[in-house]
Amino acid sequence: MAKQGQSADRGLEGLTAAAKSAASTQGAQKGLPPVHLWNPPFCGDLDIRIAADGTWYYMGTPIGRPALVRLFSTILKREDGKHFLVTPVEKVGIRVDDAPFMAVEMQKDGDDNHRVLHFRTNVEDWVTCDAAHRLRFEQADDGGLTPYLHVRADLWAKVTRALYYDLVDMGEERMVDGQPMFGVESAGEFFAMADAEQVRAAL
């Protein structure tokens, strides 16, 4: 599975050490590592896969340490449709079946006149749904819709089915470019799910 390369050869332990070292450089900033500033050489693919349900696997075995998954999630980067784990000195490719994150909890502030939705991901990030962190809705294989939330830098979280139903419950119709659309509002932005007539026919 792994291509030849220093990081691919030394596997998970070496990457973990490099990720911890990168995280420690943040010090008092307590923010995410600045992976957008790092452009290290590509060191091959590592047999890490993020399944459609958000589970991380290494060599076919689930990574059972949430702290390790959280650590790796902070050095995740997407370039040209591919996902990588990046440190200042190395970049390794990984596989992502769908989206790298799952949105597993939702909180609502305000009322229907000024609603702000906040989502918690499976790696304990909280993301406020707004103009910079948008919801998008993709056609699912079963004919329904699958919502995704923009987390950061072209990284997305798939919203769980239960939360999708909550979004539908608070949805409303609005005119978008002269067409009636069904969607949901957060932080003053309207995120269209589908054509309103199609939604009415499906309900």
C-alpha positions in Angstrom: 0.0 0.0 0.0 2.7 2.5 1.0 5.0 3.8 -1.6 8.7 4.0 -1.0 9.6 7.0 1.2 11.1 7.8 4.5 7.8 8.5 6.3 6.0 5.6 4.7 8.7 3.3 5.8 8.8 4.3 9.4 5.1 4.2 9.7 2.8 5.5 12.3 5.3 6.0 15.1 7.5 8.4 13.1 4.5 10.3 11.9 3.1 10.6 15.4 6.4 11.9 16.7 6.6 14.5 13.9 3.0 15.6 14.5 3.6 16.0 18.2 6.7 18.0 17.5 4.8 20.2 15.1 2.0 20.7 17.6 4.5 21.7 20.3 5.8 24.5 18.2 2.4 26.2 18.6 3.2 26.8 22.2 1.1 29.5 23.8 -0.8 30.1 20.5 -3.0 27.0 21.3 -4.2 27.1 17.7 -4.1 24.6 14.9 -0.7 24.1 13.3 -0.2 26.3 10.2 -0.2 23.5 7.7 -1.1 26.0 4.9 2.4 27.5 5.4 4.2 24.2 5.1 5.3 22.8 1.8 7.6 19.8 2.7 8.6 17.1 0.2 6.2 14.3 -0.5 7.4 11.1 1.3 4.9 8.6 -0.1 1.6 7.2 0.9 0.9 5.8 4.3 -1.8 3.1 4.8 -4.2 5.4 6.7 -7.8 5.5 5.7 -10.6 7.6 7.0 -13.8 5.7 6.4 -17.2 7.2 5.4 -18.3 7.1 9.1 -15.3 9.1 10.2 -13.3 6.1 11.6 -9.5 6.3 11.1 -7.8 3.0 10.1 -4.1 2.2 10.0 -3.2 -0.9 8.0 -6.8 -2.0 8.1 -7.1 -1.7 11.9 -9.1 1.1 13.6 -7.0 3.7 15.4 -8.5 3.3 18.9 -6.9 6.3 20.5 -9.1 9.4 20.2 -6.1 11.7 21.2 -4.1 10.3 18.3 -6.9 10.8 15.8 -7.3 14.3 17.1 -3.6 14.9 16.7 -3.6 13.7 13.1 -6.7 15.7 12.3 -4.8 18.9 13.1 -2.1 18.3 10.4 -4.6 17.2 7.7 -4.4 19.1 4.4 -6.2 18.8 1.1 -4.5 19.6 -2.2 -5.9 18.9 -5.7 -8.6 16.7 -4.3 -6.2 14.5 -2.3 -5.6 14.4 1.4 -2.3 14.5 3.2 -0.9 14.6 6.7 1.7 17.3 6.8 4.5 18.4 9.1 7.2 21.0 8.5 9.5 18.4 7.1 7.3 15.7 5.5 4.0 15.0 3.7 2.3 11.7 3.4 -0.8 10.7 1.4 -3.8 9.1 3.0 -7.1 7.8 1.7 -10.5 9.5 2.6 -13.6 7.6 1.6 -15.9 10.6 1.8 -15.3 13.6 4.0 -12.4 13.6 6.6 -14.7 14.7 9.5 -18.2 14.0 10.8 -20.5 16.6 12.3 -22.0 14.8 15.2 -23.6 17.4 17.4 -25.5 20.7 16.7 -26.3 23.6 18.9 -28.6 26.5 18.1 -28.3 30.1 19.3 -30.9 32.8 18.9 -34.4 32.3 17.4 -35.8 31.8 14.0 -35.3 35.5 13.2 -31.6 35.3 13.9 -30.4 31.7 14.1 -26.8 30.6 14.5 -25.9 27.0 14.2 -22.8 25.5 15.8 -21.5 22.0 14.9 -19.2 19.7 16.8 -17.1 17.3 14.8 -16.0 13.8 15.7 -12.5 15.2 16.5 -13.9 17.8 19.0 -13.7 20.9 16.8 -16.6 23.4 17.1 -17.5 25.1 13.8 -20.0 28.0 13.5 -22.1 27.7 10.3 -21.7 31.0 8.5 -20.5 32.6 5.3 -17.0 31.2 5.8 -18.2 27.8 7.0 -21.0 26.9 4.6 -23.4 24.0 4.4 -23.7 22.2 1.1 -26.1 19.5 0.1 -25.2 16.6 -2.2 -27.4 14.1 -3.9 -27.1 10.8 -2.0 -27.1 7.3 -3.6 -30.5 6.6 -2.0 -32.0 9.7 -3.7 -31.9 11.8 -0.6 -29.5 14.6 0.4 -26.3 14.4 2.3 -25.2 17.7 4.0 -21.6 18.7 4.4 -20.2 21.5 6.5 -17.0 23.4 5.6 -14.6 23.1 8.5 -11.4 24.8 7.2 -9.2 25.0 4.1 -11.1 22.7 1.8 -11.7 20.2 4.6 -15.4 19.2 5.1 -17.4 17.3 7.6 -20.3 15.1 6.7 -23.4 15.9 8.8 -25.0 12.8 10.4 -28.4 11.7 9.2 -30.0 12.6 12.6 -28.7 16.2 12.3 -29.8 16.3 8.7 -33.4 15.6 9.9 -33.0 18.4 12.5 -32.0 20.8 9.7 -35.0 19.8 7.6 -37.3 20.4 10.6 -36.0 24.0 10.8 -35.9 24.6 7.1 -38.0 27.1 5.1 -38.7 28.2 1.6 -37.1 31.3 0.1 -36.7 32.7 -3.4 -33.1 32.2 -4.7 -32.4 33.8 -8.0 -36.1 33.8 -8.8 -36.6 30.1 -7.9 -38.3 28.8 -4.7 -35.7 26.9 -2.7 -35.9 25.0 0.5 -33.1 25.5 2.9 -31.9 26.6 6.3 -30.5 29.8 7.7 -27.5 30.3 10.0 -25.7 33.5 10.9 -27.6 35.5 8.3 -26.8 33.1 5.4 -29.3 30.9 3.7 -28.1 27.5 2.6 -30.3 26.0 0.0 -31.0 22.3 0.2 -33.1 21.6 -2.9 -35.9 22.9 -5.2 -38.8 23.7 -2.9 -41.4 21.9 -5.2 -39.3 18.7 -5.1 -39.1 18.9 -1.3 -42.8 19.3 -1.0 -43.4 16.4 -3.3 -41.0 14.2 -1.3 -42.6 15.0 2.1 
